[in-house]
Amino acid sequence: MEHSWINDLAQRAEERFSKWHPETWQMVVEGPAAELAASLQDTGRPVEQSQAVARAYLKLAAEAVGLGYLYPVGETGRANFFSHAWFELLPQKLGSLTPERQTEVLSACWNVGENLETRASWFQSLFLKLILRDGLELESFEEDVRRVTEMIVARPDEKLRPRDCRLEWIFLGASDARFLPGSVSFLAPRVLVVDHRHTGLDDRPKSAQVVWLGERPQVLGAADEALRSGDGIDADWDQVGEEWEWDKVCNSEPRLTAIHADDSNPWRAVCTLETSQFLVAALPNEGRAV
């Protein structure tokens, strides 16, 4: 691809965007953009066709850099969909699609990434982890996006019953050895925030962790201020299911003693313990909760 065209694109973007970051742009040009160009060339399709796709990729990349959406993966302490898509997913897989599908996927990736930037950080992190968990394919991209979004916000099918549940013990000290689980609150049916419990000798700032309570529970990492204030998905859970009582399961689990805090919805129940860094979660025993 002509260097003059790339330089002109960068110059126009720098004039438009106050957040323009030339180092990130150069990283895009020399790394993933070059990888995508080589992949498109290997398809054997007409040069003009491949060049049009590469230019569309770079135009959107310039917009993303200028808006602050695109940055090297892992460099800011968080991952977002834009950085994964433009640094890894598109360069590696876009070339295998038909030209018509390539255009559709570029547009879809931009729309999804931009929409996610308006969401809470917990939603972005959870979305990315879930959509990559089983391998993301561009052929079914839109369908996978709808499926994962529904997984996050939808109510599970299986209700929680005290006498027919399984307990998951989730360690919260892996990324923060001093984290002591305290109060808990649900952001969504399967998404939980666990606050750090401050003691009299604890002078550290407020902190919390986000936990995904799917079939395979997963600690998603630190929660931002919006999460710690309980800014989650609105849901009327009071009219669904029965109230959870930990006393009904304590007798069959000797490790479950001295509960510090707990919370529940009709599909999940959780508690923290006075002398443990584990979160205890009760999930339905029958069926397969996603």
N, C-alpha and C positions, 0 to 999 in steps of 0.2 A: 504494500500500500504506500502511496506517495507520502513522503515525510512532509512535504509542503502542506498537504491537506490536513494532516494531523496537527501540525503547528498552527495553522489557521484556526482549527477547531478549538485548540487550547487557548489561543489568544482571545477569541470571542468569548469563551467561557470565563476567562479571568476578568474580562471587562464587565461581565454580567453579575458575577457572584462574589460577594464579599468573603465567603467561606472557601474560596478556591484554594486548593492545596496542591501545589505543583509536584511535590514529592510523591504523593499518592497517584497523581495522574501519570507520572513517568513510570511508576511501578506497574500500572495497568497496561501502558503501551508496550513496555519491554517484556512483560510476563504473560498474562492471560490473553491479551489482544494478539500477541505474536503466536501464541499457542492456537488460538482460534483460527487465525489466518492460515496456518499450516494445515490444520484439520480440514478447513474448507477446500484448500488447494488439493488435498489428497483425494477428495471425492471425484475429481476429474470433470466437474461441471464447468461451464463457461466462466472465464475469469471475471467478466462483468457481473455475473450473478453472485459469485462468491464475494466479490468486492462490495457489492451493495449490502450484503448481510453483515460483513465486517464493519462497514461504515455505520450501519444502524446500531450495532453493538456499541461502538465507540461514542456515538452521539448520546446515547442513553447513559453511558458511563460518565461522560463529561457532565451531564445534568446531575447525576448522583454525587459525583465528587463536589460539585459546586454547592449542592444543597446540604452537604454534610452527611449524606446517606451511606457513602462508600468509603471504607477505610480498610487497611490490611486486617485480615482475620486475626483476632486475639490481641491486637495492639492496644485496644481501648479498654480491655477488661470485660467486654461483652461481644457476643457475636450477633449479627443481624442478617436478615435474609438477603439484602442487597449484596453484602460482601461475599456471602457464600455463593450466590448466583453468578456474580460478575467475575469473581476470582477463580471459581472452581467449576460450578455446574455447567454454565454455558460454554466456556472454552473446551471442556472435556466432552460434552454430549450434543451440542447444537449441530455440529457437522453431520451427524448421522441422520438428521431429519430431512424431509423434502423441503425445497425452497419455500413453499407455501406455509408449511408447518413451522419453519424457522421464524418467519415473520410473526406468526401467531404467538409463538412461545416467548419471543422477545417482548412483545406487548404485554402478554399475560404476566411475565416475571416482573416487569416494571409496575404494573397495576397492583399486584400482590405486595410487592416490596413497599410501595408508597402507602398502601392501606395499613400495613403493619406498623409503619413509622408513626401512625396516629394512635396506635394501641398502647396499652400499658406495657412496661418492659417485661413483666412476667408473661404476658400473652405472647410477645415476640419470641422470648426464649423458649417457651413451651412449644409454640408452633414449629420452630426450627428443629428442636430435638425430635419431635414426633414425626415430622414429615421426612426426616432423614433416617429415622430409626430402621425402617425396612427397605431403604434404598429408594431414592426419588427418580422416576423415569419421566422424561420430558414428553413422551407420547401421551401419557395419562396425567399430565401436570394439573390441569384444571380440576379434574375429578379428584385427584389426591388432595388438592387444596380444600375443596368442599368437604371431603371426608374428615380431614384433620380439624378443620374449624368446627365441624359438628361434634367431633369427639370432645372438644374443650368445653363447648357451651351447652351441649345437650344433657338431659337427665338420663342416667343409666337405666337400663331395662330392669335389672335385678335389684329388688329391695333388700335391705339389710335386716336380718332376723337374729336376735341374740343367741338362739339355740342352734343356729345353722350358719355359722360364720367362721372365717379363718383370721388369725392374727398375723400381721406383718410387723416385724421389729426393724425399724429403719434408723440406722446410725447417723447422727447429725454432726459428729465431730471430725469427719474426714477432711473437710476443707478448712475447718476452724477448730483447732484442738481445745479452745477454751469456751466453745459454744455450749451453753447450758439451756436446754429446751424449757420454755416457759409457757406463756399463753398461746392459744391456737385459735385460728379462725379460717373459715372456708371462703375462698374467693369465687369458686364455682363448684359444681358437684364433685369434681375430682381434683381440685386445686386448693392447696392449703398453705397458709402462712404460719410459721412458728417463730415467735419472738424469743430473743435471748433473755434469760432470766437474770436480772442484776441482783447481786448479793451486796452486803454491806461493804465488802472490800473491793468491789468491782467498779473501777472508774472508766471503763471503756465506753465508747459512744453506743447509742441504741443500734441494734442490728436485728436481722431476722432472716430466715431462709424460706424458700418456696419449695414445696414438695408436690409432686404429681402422684396421685393415687389411682393409677390405672391398674390393670392386672399385674404389671411389673412396676411397682412403686419406684420412684426415682427422685433424688434430691437435685433440684435445679440450680441451687446456688443462692447468693445473697438477694434480698428483697430491697427495693428502693423505698423512698418515703411514701409514695402513693400506695404501695402494697402494705406497708406497716400501718397506714391509716385505714386499711380495710376497703380500699377502692376497688371492689370486684364486680362481678356480674350480679345484677339484681335478680333475685329469684324468690318466689313465694313458696317456701318449703314447709311452712307450718301446717298446711292442709294435706300433706302427703305423708303417709306412713305413720309409724308410732314412735313415741319418744324413746330414745336410747338410754339404757341404764347399764353402766359398767358392772354393777353388782351382779348382774345375771351371768357374766362370763368370768368373773374373778375366781370363783370357786374351782373352775377347771384349769386355771393357769396360775400356778404358785408364784411365778415371777412378777405377776401384775399386782403390785402392792404400792401403797402410799402415792396415790394419784395426785399430781400437782394441779393440772388443768385439763379440761376436755372440751370437745365440741362435736357436734354430729349433724348430719342431715339424713334424709330417708335412705341414702345409699352407702354412706361411709360414716364411720365414727373414729375419733382419734383421742389420744390422751398422752400427756407427758407425765413423767414420774419425778418424785422428789430427789432421788439420788441416782439419776441415769441420764446419759446423753442420747438415749434411744427415744424415738417417737413410736408409739404403739398404735397401729391402725387396724380396725376391723373392717373386713371386706366380705361381700357375699361369698358363700362357699360353693354354691351351685352356679352352673353356667360359666361363661367367660366374659368378664368385664374388660372392656378395651382399655 
